[in-house]
Amino acid sequence: MRVAILISGGGSNMLALADSMTGAHPARPVLVLSNKPDAGGLEKAAARGIATACVDHRPFRGDRPAFEAALHDRLVQAAPDLICLAGFMRVLTENFVEAWAGRMLNIHPSLLPKYRGLDTHARAIAAGDSEAGCTVHEVTPALDDGPVLGQARVPIRTDETPETLAARVLVQEHRLYPAVVARVATGDRRRIDL
């Protein structure tokens, strides 16, 4: 299975995915694509021999359909079977999502359906939750709302800060996302819980 990974920053989840896709793994990364030309993950992917590209969103300010058309065109060139959003910080419209329906995954730093959107760790702590975690889900037009394919849970400590919780959840993200992608690449979409 050919996998394209979309990033906006350093690409730690992208690296976890790419580094897992070796040997007998049923998938291979064919493209790492960013909306930011200075995303640190692009250089890391190139160092691993993975093709990279950038579709900078800034020249398209105010014209999201044009940005998404350029993004779509670049993805079509790579011909992925699966797209993995890994810290890609752009909300995608229904038209884009529908074009890749059933072939796009995302990892989100909360136990969905709790805390869609941003500031998930601070919100979980403020709510007095006993646990937090991360979710891999299929991308649908509604934000952070597609079918859950996997979750990993992390207990919230009494002295927790959003930063310490984020660091502990990230460790689980790096375990969960590769496990889900390996399963999906074989055609199996049963949920994984870590």
C-alpha positions in Angstrom: 0.0 0.0 0.0 1.3 3.4 -1.0 1.0 6.0 1.9 1.2 9.8 1.7 1.8 11.6 5.0 0.7 15.2 5.5 2.5 17.3 8.0 2.8 21.0 9.1 5.7 20.8 11.6 8.5 18.6 12.9 6.9 15.4 11.8 7.4 13.2 14.9 4.3 11.1 14.0 5.4 11.0 10.4 8.8 9.6 11.5 7.0 7.0 13.6 4.9 5.9 10.6 7.8 6.0 8.1 10.2 4.1 10.4 7.6 1.4 11.0 7.0 0.8 7.2 10.0 -1.5 6.6 10.6 -5.2 6.1 7.3 -7.2 5.9 5.1 -4.2 6.6 2.3 -4.1 4.0 2.8 -0.3 3.3 5.5 2.1 2.2 5.7 5.9 2.5 5.7 7.4 -1.0 5.3 11.1 -0.2 5.6 13.5 2.7 3.7 16.7 1.9 3.6 19.9 4.0 1.6 23.1 3.8 4.7 24.9 5.2 8.0 25.1 3.3 10.0 25.3 6.6 8.4 22.3 8.2 11.2 20.4 9.9 9.6 17.1 8.9 10.4 17.6 5.2 14.1 17.5 5.8 13.8 14.5 8.1 11.7 12.6 5.4 14.2 13.5 2.7 17.0 12.2 4.8 15.2 8.8 4.9 14.9 8.8 1.1 11.1 9.7 1.0 9.9 12.0 -1.7 8.8 15.4 -0.3 6.7 18.3 -1.5 5.2 21.5 -0.3 1.9 23.2 -1.2 2.3 26.4 0.8 -1.2 27.6 2.0 -0.2 31.2 2.3 -0.3 32.3 -1.3 -3.9 30.9 -1.4 -5.1 33.1 1.5 -8.9 33.5 1.2 -9.1 30.8 -1.5 -9.3 27.5 0.2 -10.7 25.6 -2.8 -7.6 26.7 -4.9 -5.3 25.5 -2.1 -7.0 22.2 -1.8 -7.0 21.8 -5.6 -3.2 22.2 -5.6 -2.9 19.8 -2.7 -5.2 17.3 -4.4 -3.2 17.5 -7.7 0.1 16.9 -5.9 -1.4 13.9 -4.1 -2.8 12.4 -7.3 0.8 12.6 -8.8 2.0 10.4 -5.9 -1.0 8.0 -6.3 -1.4 7.0 -2.6 -3.7 4.3 -1.5 -3.9 5.9 1.9 -3.3 9.5 3.3 -2.2 9.9 6.9 -2.6 13.3 8.5 0.2 13.6 11.0 0.1 17.1 12.6 -1.3 18.6 9.4 -2.8 21.8 10.8 -5.3 22.8 8.1 -9.0 22.0 8.3 -10.0 20.3 5.1 -13.3 21.0 3.4 -16.0 18.5 2.6 -15.1 18.5 -1.1 -11.5 17.5 -0.4 -12.4 14.9 2.2 -15.0 13.3 -0.1 -12.5 13.0 -2.9 -10.4 10.8 -0.6 -13.2 9.2 1.4 -12.3 6.0 3.1 -8.6 6.6 2.3 -7.6 9.3 4.8 -6.7 8.8 8.5 -5.9 11.3 11.2 -4.4 11.1 14.7 -5.9 13.4 17.3 -4.5 14.1 20.8 -7.7 13.3 22.8 -10.0 10.4 23.5 -12.6 11.3 20.8 -15.4 12.2 20.9 -14.1 14.3 23.8 -12.2 17.5 22.9 -12.3 17.9 19.2 -10.2 20.7 17.9 -7.3 22.4 19.8 -6.0 22.7 23.3 -7.1 19.1 24.1 -4.7 18.5 27.0 -5.5 21.7 28.9 -9.2 21.0 28.4 -8.9 17.4 29.8 -7.1 18.7 32.8 -9.5 21.6 33.4 -12.4 19.1 33.2 -10.9 17.0 36.0 -10.6 13.9 33.7 -8.8 10.9 35.1 -7.3 10.0 31.8 -6.5 11.4 28.4 -5.0 9.9 25.3 -5.1 9.8 21.5 -7.3 8.6 18.7 -6.7 7.4 15.2 -9.8 7.9 13.1 -11.0 7.9 9.6 -11.3 11.5 8.3 -14.9 12.6 7.4 -16.2 16.1 6.6 -17.0 16.8 10.3 -13.9 17.9 12.3 -12.4 15.0 14.3 -15.5 13.0 13.9 -14.9 9.9 11.7 -15.0 6.3 12.8 -12.5 5.5 15.5 -9.9 2.9 14.4 -7.8 3.0 17.6 -7.2 4.7 20.9 -4.4 4.8 23.5 -5.1 6.0 27.1 -2.8 7.9 29.5 -3.7 8.5 33.1 -3.7 12.2 34.2 -1.5 12.8 37.2 -2.4 15.2 40.0 0.5 17.5 39.1 -0.1 17.3 35.4 0.4 20.3 33.1 -0.7 20.5 29.5 2.9 20.2 28.5 3.7 17.1 30.6 0.5 15.5 29.5 1.2 16.3 25.8 4.6 14.7 26.1 3.2 11.5 27.6 0.4 11.3 25.1 2.9 11.8 22.2 4.7 8.6 23.2 1.4 6.7 22.8 0.7 8.4 19.5 4.0 7.0 18.2 2.8 3.5 19.1 -0.8 3.8 18.1 -0.6 5.3 14.6 1.8 2.8 13.2 -0.2 -0.1 14.7 -3.4 1.2 13.1 -1.8 1.9 9.7 -0.2 -1.6 9.6 -3.7 -3.1 10.3 -5.5 -0.9 7.8 -2.9 -1.7 5.1 -4.0 -5.3 5.3 -7.6 -4.4 4.8 -8.5 -4.8 8.5 -10.3 -1.8 10.1 -11.0 -3.4 13.5 -10.4 -1.0 16.4 -7.1 -1.2 18.3 -6.9 -0.1 22.0 -3.6 0.3 23.7 
